[in-house]
């Protein structure tokens, strides 16, 4: 069988001009705002476009430019990010905004990588889309397209460098170099809408004739992935104190570490061994004699472990001031908390 010819970036760009997705962070004319490009790329990491769309618009309304984001306190940023997950992204975004507000946006990939909190992929994406740098940001969509076009059998994550290098090779074409930002976004759209993880729509693909995996009939098998190890389970017990006005007691997690700086319902550390209630109570904010265990178990999946939590609740005759804690109206607290805490609150108020 004659191997397929290399795919032509001009064909992909022509397809993109007809079929590009309409997204709130994209512009069809003029120079993209680097702040908006950066914000969208950070939000889209580990999150779907459908989930990001409305949250991006809301975040932008509250922090319309990098100066506004830099001037905001972390509590404001954390509140607006609540529910999006992967909260280190928000901390990196906030740290980067402070640096960028002081010096402005670098226009090169290297300059962007020097900004606190901006990693290699995000730097490449902002450089290409906002500043027309001739780089190809290799996200999961781009890796998948490259793995299939070039029929790379090496499994991920070992193949990441090879796939990034192959993708960058497309930038040698004059059409891609003339429109780096559009070319990067065309690759994103191709992977998201045509070259999908399952059941790729090869008949609609502008690069069908140049795809080695499609020619060999193995497109659905690529990219291969190294099997992941089973995630361990951790356990926690949390304590919900409610005052007569319906306020609940909350605290802010340490700045560093998992869910750093986010609000939480106070509880035990999360550990491999399940907590015996008597020992868990040593971590309660107050020595309340009338704790009641609520029915059910809250579960949440993190990247590296599964979490199972039980909830003990108690009603107090009055709000007691405690150093390091605060009382908040339950709805406001929920809105400012990460989704893992929502799982616990659902045990208390399932309606």
Residue pairs with C-beta under 8 A, 6 or more apart in sequence:
1 215
3 212
3 215
4 209
4 210
4 211
4 212
4 214
4 215
5 209
5 210
6 210
7 149
7 170
7 207
7 209
7 210
7 211
8 173
8 175
8 207
8 210
9 170
9 173
9 175
9 176
9 183
10 173
10 175
11 206
11 207
12 183
12 186
12 187
12 190
12 206
12 207
13 175
13 176
13 179
13 182
13 183
13 186
14 206
15 186
15 190
15 206
16 182
16 183
16 185
16 186
16 189
16 190
19 189
19 193
20 26
20 185
20 186
20 189
21 49
21 189
21 192
21 193
23 40
23 49
23 53
24 40
24 53
24 56
24 57
25 36
25 37
25 39
25 40
25 56
26 32
26 185
27 33
31 130
32 129
32 130
32 181
33 130
34 105
34 126
34 130
34 131
35 65
35 66
35 69
35 100
35 105
36 60
37 125
37 126
37 129
37 130
38 93
38 96
38 105
38 118
38 122
38 126
38 130
39 56
39 59
39 60
39 93
40 52
40 56
41 121
41 122
41 125
41 126
42 89
42 92
42 93
42 122
43 52
43 55
43 56
43 59
43 84
43 89
44 52
45 86
45 89
45 121
45 122
46 85
46 86
46 89
47 84
47 85
47 86
49 192
51 84
52 84
55 83
55 84
58 80
59 80
59 81
62 68
62 76
62 80
63 69
63 72
63 77
63 80
66 97
66 100
66 101
66 105
67 101
69 77
69 93
69 94
69 97
69 101
70 94
70 97
70 98
70 100
70 101
70 102
71 101
72 94
74 91
74 94
74 261
75 252
75 261
77 90
77 93
77 94
78 87
78 90
78 261
78 262
78 263
78 336
79 335
79 336
81 87
81 89
81 90
82 262
82 263
82 335
82 336
82 337
82 338
82 339
83 338
83 339
83 342
84 90
85 338
85 339
87 259
87 260
87 261
87 262
87 338
88 260
91 117
91 260
91 261
92 116
92 117
92 118
93 117
94 117
95 116
95 117
96 115
96 116
96 117
96 118
98 116
99 115
99 116
100 115
105 112
105 126
105 130
106 112
106 114
106 115
107 127
107 131
107 133
108 127
108 131
108 133
109 123
109 124
109 127
109 133
109 135
110 123
112 118
112 122
112 123
112 126
112 127
113 119
113 120
113 123
115 123
118 126
121 137
121 138
121 139
122 137
124 133
124 135
124 136
124 137
124 138
125 137
125 139
125 184
127 133
127 135
128 134
128 135
128 136
128 137
128 180
128 181
128 183
128 184
129 180
129 181
129 184
129 185
130 181
132 180
132 181
133 180
134 171
134 176
134 177
134 180
135 168
135 171
135 180
135 184
136 142
136 164
136 167
136 168
136 170
136 171
136 176
136 180
136 183
136 184
136 187
137 184
138 146
138 160
138 163
138 164
138 167
138 168
139 188
139 191
140 191
141 187
141 188
141 190
141 191
141 192
141 195
142 163
142 167
142 184
142 187
142 188
142 191
143 156
143 159
143 160
143 163
143 164
143 167
143 223
144 191
144 195
144 197
144 222
144 223
145 167
145 187
145 190
145 191
145 195
145 207
146 152
146 163
146 164
146 166
146 167
147 156
147 159
147 163
147 213
147 222
147 223
147 224
148 195
148 200
148 211
148 212
148 213
148 214
148 219
148 222
148 223
149 166
149 207
149 210
149 211
149 212
149 213
150 166
150 212
151 212
151 213
151 216
151 218
151 222
152 159
152 162
152 163
152 166
152 222
152 223
153 222
153 224
154 162
154 224
155 223
155 224
155 225
155 226
156 163
156 223
156 224
156 225
156 226
157 226
158 226
159 223
159 224
163 223
167 187
170 176
170 183
171 177
171 180
171 183
175 183
176 183
190 205
190 206
190 207
193 201
194 200
194 201
194 202
194 204
194 205
195 205
198 220
199 220
200 219
200 220
202 208
202 211
202 214
202 219
205 211
205 214
208 214
211 219
213 219
213 221
213 222
231 301
231 302
231 304
231 305
231 306
232 272
232 304
232 305
232 306
233 272
233 305
233 306
233 307
233 308
234 270
234 271
234 272
234 305
234 306
234 307
234 308
235 270
235 271
235 272
235 273
235 274
235 275
235 307
235 308
235 309
236 267
236 268
236 269
236 270
236 271
236 275
236 307
236 308
236 309
236 310
237 267
237 268
237 275
237 277
237 280
237 283
237 309
237 310
237 311
237 312
238 264
238 265
238 266
238 267
238 268
238 309
238 310
238 311
238 312
238 344
239 249
239 265
239 266
239 267
239 283
239 284
239 285
239 291
239 311
239 312
239 313
239 314
240 248
240 249
240 265
240 294
240 311
240 312
240 313
240 314
240 344
240 345
240 348
241 248
241 249
241 285
241 286
241 288
241 313
241 314
241 316
242 248
242 313
242 314
242 315
242 316
242 330
243 249
243 315
243 316
243 318
243 319
243 327
244 315
244 316
244 317
244 318
244 319
245 319
245 329
246 329
246 330
247 319
247 327
247 328
247 329
247 330
248 265
248 327
248 328
248 330
248 333
249 265
249 266
249 285
249 322
249 325
249 326
249 327
250 263
250 264
250 265
250 266
250 325
250 326
250 327
250 328
250 333
250 337
251 263
251 264
251 266
251 285
251 324
251 325
251 326
252 261
252 262
252 263
252 264
253 259
253 260
253 261
253 262
253 263
253 264
254 260
254 261
255 261
258 302
259 338
259 340
262 337
262 338
263 328
263 333
263 336
263 337
263 338
263 341
264 337
264 338
264 341
265 311
265 337
265 341
265 344
265 345
266 283
266 284
266 285
266 325
267 283
267 309
268 275
268 280
268 283
269 283
270 307
274 308
275 310
277 293
277 312
280 312
281 287
281 291
281 312
284 291
284 312
285 322
285 325
286 316
286 320
286 322
288 314
288 316
290 314
290 315
291 312
291 313
291 314
292 312
292 313
292 314
293 310
293 311
293 312
294 310
294 311
294 312
294 313
294 347
294 348
295 347
296 347
297 308
297 309
297 310
297 347
298 308
298 309
298 310
298 311
298 340
298 343
298 344
298 346
298 347
299 306
299 307
299 308
299 309
299 343
300 306
300 307
300 309
300 339
300 340
300 343
301 307
302 340
307 340
309 343
309 344
311 344
311 347
311 348
313 348
319 327
328 336
330 345
330 349
334 341
334 342
334 345
337 345
